[in-house]
């Protein structure tokens, strides 16, 4: 293997063949930087990591713009999320859905998108996993040149950093990055507990994991972490945000209360649990229903069973399933009926609200027309004089 000359494609020749995908793209880029650029392996690895970060930078620009807008909108969305929490505690599914629709309408009008906020994290997670897999495979072969392609105190990239300096650099860069608000430059919406974990817990976990990995992996993530730290610091600068057309950082006034996002996540979790068929039996048995939708009872339909000869409808009493399974099926069907009725009521209320908004718009247009006509008549009278 050591006799294979270094040329474009030699990594695939020695067994690093990942077909098509992110790992192959990283491998192709790393190989070209090392061979065409004439860089030693450690520098080629660091340069490739920084290049991958630079490619995803536009995604972070979009994300930090979204986060800044959401932070500025928090005083408006906070009462809605609190209303959702209260409706959830009272088992008022109609209230939850109405508040949810209102929150989505506010976010849509402000141009906010959950996908735009989470896309860079998703992309970076994929690239991080693929690069980890590639670096580990390169050190495991090992690739010719890695054993003497290091620098300073790390001469062999196939073994761990004996001084643990590279893992410490990674952990320190991550701590500074989160202290400056993460890669989007803003952590206003992060609750205190999560922020403490990201500041101290996450760097500690990264240090423990990478402390026993080959130095090639540490070089990659140290370079990537240095870029992320610099990006977090730069995105705090108003001039930089203005240069890229990103919304300025929103600093709430002392009299304002900023929503930390916990209410929304709790509501999303509760809705997902409701859709999955989880029922709060304590609330339904010990407290009176708050709305008509929560007081609704649902009669389970016939069970559809599939046999080898075909599909047939049989009454529930004739089902051959065990009692616990029947009970679970009844719970799922009951929740489904409750959810469907709630959703229908929410759609009806939305339709009524849309009709009312249409009437208001027509009335406003008529009022505006009358105002313009009156102004025109007044101008004609003044001109006649």
C-alpha positions in Angstrom: 0.0 0.0 0.0 2.9 2.4 0.7 4.1 2.0 -2.9 1.0 3.6 -4.4 1.9 7.1 -5.5 -0.2 10.0 -4.3 -2.5 11.1 -7.2 -6.1 12.0 -7.6 -8.1 8.9 -6.9 -5.5 7.1 -4.9 -7.6 7.2 -1.7 -10.2 5.2 -3.5 -7.6 2.8 -4.8 -6.4 1.9 -1.3 -10.0 1.1 -0.1 -11.7 4.4 0.8 -14.7 4.0 -1.6 -17.9 5.6 -0.3 -19.8 5.7 -3.6 -21.8 8.9 -4.0 -22.7 11.2 -1.1 -21.3 13.7 1.4 -18.5 11.5 2.5 -17.3 11.1 -1.1 -17.5 14.8 -1.6 -15.4 15.5 1.5 -12.9 12.8 0.4 -12.6 14.3 -3.2 -12.1 17.8 -1.8 -9.5 16.6 0.8 -7.6 14.7 -1.9 -7.5 17.6 -4.3 -6.4 20.1 -1.6 -3.6 17.7 -0.4 -2.3 16.8 -3.9 -3.0 19.9 -6.0 -2.2 22.4 -3.2 0.8 20.5 -2.0 -0.2 20.8 1.6 0.8 18.3 4.3 -2.0 16.1 5.6 -2.7 18.1 8.7 -3.0 21.4 6.8 -5.1 19.7 4.1 -7.5 18.3 6.7 -7.8 21.7 8.4 -8.3 23.5 5.1 -11.0 21.1 4.0 -12.8 21.5 7.3 -12.8 25.3 7.0 -13.9 25.1 3.3 -16.9 22.9 4.4 -17.7 25.5 7.0 -17.5 28.3 4.4 -19.8 26.5 2.1 -22.5 26.3 4.8 -22.0 29.9 5.9 -25.0 31.3 3.7 -27.3 28.8 5.5 -26.2 30.3 8.9 -26.8 33.8 7.6 -30.4 32.9 6.8 -30.7 31.2 10.2 -29.3 34.1 12.2 -31.7 36.5 10.4 -34.6 34.2 11.4 -33.4 34.0 15.0 -33.1 37.8 15.2 -36.6 38.3 13.8 -38.0 35.7 16.2 -36.3 37.3 19.2 -37.8 40.7 18.2 -41.2 39.1 17.8 -41.1 37.3 21.2 -43.0 39.9 23.1 -45.9 39.4 20.7 -45.7 35.6 20.6 -45.2 35.1 24.3 -48.9 35.8 25.2 -50.0 33.3 22.5 -47.7 30.6 23.8 -48.9 31.2 27.3 -52.5 30.9 26.1 -51.6 27.6 24.5 -50.1 26.4 27.8 -53.2 27.4 29.7 -55.5 25.7 27.2 -53.4 22.5 27.4 -53.6 22.4 31.2 -57.4 22.9 31.0 -57.6 20.1 28.3 -59.0 22.7 25.9 -57.9 21.3 22.6 -59.9 23.9 20.6 -58.1 26.7 22.5 -54.7 25.0 21.7 -55.5 24.7 18.0 -56.7 28.3 17.8 -53.6 29.6 19.5 -51.5 27.4 17.4 -53.1 28.8 14.2 -52.7 32.3 15.5 -49.0 31.8 16.3 -48.4 30.3 12.8 -50.2 33.3 11.2 -48.0 35.7 13.1 -44.8 33.9 12.2 -45.8 33.6 8.5 -46.5 37.3 8.3 -43.1 38.0 9.9 -41.5 35.7 7.3 -40.3 33.2 9.9 -39.6 29.5 9.1 -38.6 26.7 11.4 -36.9 25.0 8.4 -34.6 27.9 7.7 -33.6 27.9 11.4 -32.8 24.2 11.7 -31.4 23.6 8.2 -27.8 24.7 8.9 -27.6 22.5 12.1 -28.9 19.5 10.1 -26.4 20.0 7.3 -23.5 20.6 9.7 -24.5 17.4 11.6 -24.4 15.4 8.4 -21.0 16.9 7.4 -19.6 16.3 10.9 -20.6 12.7 10.9 -19.3 12.0 7.4 -16.0 13.7 8.2 -15.6 11.8 11.4 -16.2 8.5 9.5 -13.7 9.5 6.8 -11.0 10.6 9.2 -11.4 7.5 11.3 -11.1 5.2 8.2 -8.1 7.1 7.0 -6.3 6.7 10.3 -7.4 3.0 10.6 -5.8 1.9 7.2 -3.6 4.0 7.7 -3.3 6.3 4.6 0.3 6.6 3.6 1.7 9.9 4.9 -0.6 10.3 7.9 2.0 8.8 10.2 4.4 11.6 9.5 2.0 14.2 8.2 1.4 16.0 11.5 2.8 19.2 13.1 4.4 20.3 16.3 3.7 18.0 19.1 1.4 15.9 16.9 3.6 14.2 14.3 1.5 11.0 13.8 -2.1 11.7 12.8 -3.1 8.1 13.2 -2.8 8.1 17.1 -4.3 10.2 19.8 -2.9 13.5 20.9 -0.8 12.5 23.9 -1.0 16.0 25.5 -4.8 16.3 24.8 -4.2 19.8 23.6 -6.3 19.5 20.4 -9.4 18.2 22.4 -8.9 21.1 24.8 -8.8 23.5 21.9 -12.0 22.1 20.5 -13.7 22.3 23.9 -12.5 25.9 24.5 -13.6 27.0 21.0 -17.1 25.5 21.6 -17.4 27.2 24.9 -16.5 30.6 23.5 -18.8 30.0 20.5 -21.8 29.3 22.8 -20.9 32.3 25.0 -21.2 34.5 22.0 -24.6 33.0 21.1 -23.7 30.0 19.0 -23.0 30.0 15.3 -26.0 32.2 14.6 -24.7 34.8 17.0 -27.9 34.8 19.1 -29.1 32.7 22.0 -31.8 35.0 23.3 -34.4 32.2 22.9 -32.4 29.6 24.8 -33.6 28.8 28.3 -31.0 29.2 31.1 -30.7 25.4 31.8 -30.0 24.6 28.2 -27.6 27.5 27.9 -25.6 26.3 30.9 -25.4 22.8 29.4 -24.2 24.2 26.0 -21.6 26.3 27.8 -20.1 23.7 30.0 -21.7 20.3 29.5 -21.3 20.0 25.7 -17.6 21.1 25.6 -16.9 18.5 28.3 -18.6 15.8 26.4 -16.7 16.7 23.2 -13.4 16.7 25.2 -14.1 13.2 26.6 -15.1 11.8 23.2 -12.3 13.3 21.0 -9.6 12.8 23.7 -9.2 9.1 22.6 -9.7 9.6 18.9 -6.9 9.7 16.2 -5.3 13.2 15.9 -6.6 13.5 12.3 -10.2 13.7 13.7 -9.0 16.3 16.3 -7.4 18.4 13.7 -10.6 18.4 11.6 -12.9 19.4 14.5 -10.4 21.9 16.0 -10.3 23.7 12.7 -14.1 23.5 12.3 -14.5 24.7 15.9 -12.2 27.7 15.3 -14.3 28.8 12.3 -17.5 28.4 14.4 -16.0 30.5 17.2 -15.0 33.2 14.8 -18.3 33.1 13.1 -20.2 33.5 16.4 -18.1 36.5 17.3 -18.4 38.2 13.9 -22.1 37.8 13.7 -22.4 39.9 16.9 -21.1 42.9 15.0 -23.8 45.3 13.7 -21.7 46.3 10.7 -21.3 42.7 9.6 -25.0 42.0 9.9 -25.7 45.1 7.9 -23.2 44.1 5.3 -24.9 40.7 4.7 -28.4 42.2 5.0 -29.2 40.3 8.2 -31.7 41.6 10.7 -29.9 43.4 13.7 -29.7 41.7 17.0 -32.7 42.4 19.2 -31.9 43.5 22.8 -35.1 43.4 24.9 -35.8 46.4 27.1 -35.9 45.8 30.9 -39.6 46.2 30.9 -40.1 43.6 28.2 -40.5 39.9 28.9 -38.9 37.7 26.3 -40.3 34.2 25.6 -37.5 31.7 26.0 -39.3 29.2 23.8 -40.2 26.6 26.5 -43.9 27.0 26.1 -43.9 26.3 22.4 -41.8 23.2 22.8 -44.1 21.9 25.6 -47.1 22.4 23.4 -45.5 20.7 20.4 -44.6 17.8 22.6 -48.1 17.6 24.0 -49.7 17.7 20.6 -47.4 14.9 19.4 -48.2 12.9 22.4 -51.9 13.4 21.8 -51.6 12.3 18.2 -49.7 9.2 19.3 -52.6 8.2 21.5 -51.4 9.2 25.0 -54.3 10.2 27.2 -54.2 12.0 30.6 -56.6 9.9 32.5 -56.1 11.9 35.7 -57.3 15.1 34.1 -60.4 13.5 32.6 -61.4 11.6 35.7 -60.8 14.2 38.4 -61.7 17.5 36.7 -64.8 18.6 34.8 -64.4 19.2 31.0 -63.7 22.8 30.1 -65.2 22.8 26.6 -67.7 20.8 24.6 -65.0 19.1 22.6 -63.3 17.7 25.7 -66.7 16.4 27.0 -67.4 14.5 23.8 -67.6 10.7 24.0 -66.7 8.6 21.0 -68.2 5.3 20.0 -65.6 3.1 18.6 -66.6 1.7 15.1 -66.3 -1.9 14.0 -62.8 -3.3 13.9 -61.4 -4.0 10.4 -59.5 -7.3 10.5 -57.4 -8.8 7.7 -57.3 -12.6 7.2 -55.7 -14.8 4.6 -58.9 -14.9 2.5 -59.5 -11.1 2.5 -60.6 -8.2 4.6 -63.8 -8.2 6.6 -65.5 -6.0 9.2 -66.3 -7.7 12.5 -67.9 -6.3 15.6 -65.5 -5.4 18.5 -67.1 -8.1 20.7 -66.1 -10.7 18.1 -62.5 -9.6 17.9 -60.0 -12.3 18.8 -57.4 -9.9 20.2 -56.6 -10.0 23.9 -58.4 -7.6 26.4 -55.4 -5.2 26.8 -55.1 -4.9 23.1 -58.8 -4.1 22.7 -58.5 -1.5 25.5 -55.5 0.2 23.8 -57.3 0.2 20.5 -60.3 1.9 22.2 -58.1 4.5 23.6 -56.4 5.2 20.3 -59.8 5.4 18.5 -61.2 7.7 21.2 -58.3 10.1 20.9 -58.5 10.0 17.2 -62.2 10.9 17.3 -61.5 13.7 19.8 -58.7 15.1 17.6 -60.8 14.9 14.4 -63.7 16.8 16.1 -61.3 19.4 17.5 -59.7 19.9 14.2 -63.1 20.3 12.5 -64.1 22.9 15.1 -60.9 24.8 14.6 -61.4 24.8 10.8 -64.9 26.1 11.2 -63.7 28.9 13.5 -61.0 29.8 11.0 -63.5 29.9 8.2 -65.8 32.2 10.3 -62.8 34.4 11.1 -61.8 34.6 7.4 -65.4 35.5 6.5 -65.4 38.2 9.1 -62.0 39.5 7.9 -63.4 39.6 4.4 -66.4 41.7 5.5 -64.1 44.0 7.4 -61.9 44.5 4.4 -65.0 45.3 2.2 -66.2 47.8 4.8 -62.8 49.4 5.0 -62.5 49.6 1.3 -66.0 51.3 1.1 -65.0 53.7 3.8 -61.8 54.5 2.1 -63.6 55.1 -1.2 -66.1 57.5 0.5 -63.2 59.4 2.0 -61.5 59.8 -1.3 -64.7 60.8 -3.0 -65.4 63.4 -0.3 -61.9 64.8 -0.7 -62.4 65.0 -4.5 -65.7 66.9 -4.0 -64.1 69.3 -1.6 -61.3 70.0 -4.0 -63.8 70.6 -6.8 -65.7 73.1 -4.6 -62.6 75.0 -3.7 -61.6 75.1 -7.4 -65.1 76.4 -8.4 -64.7 79.3 -6.0 
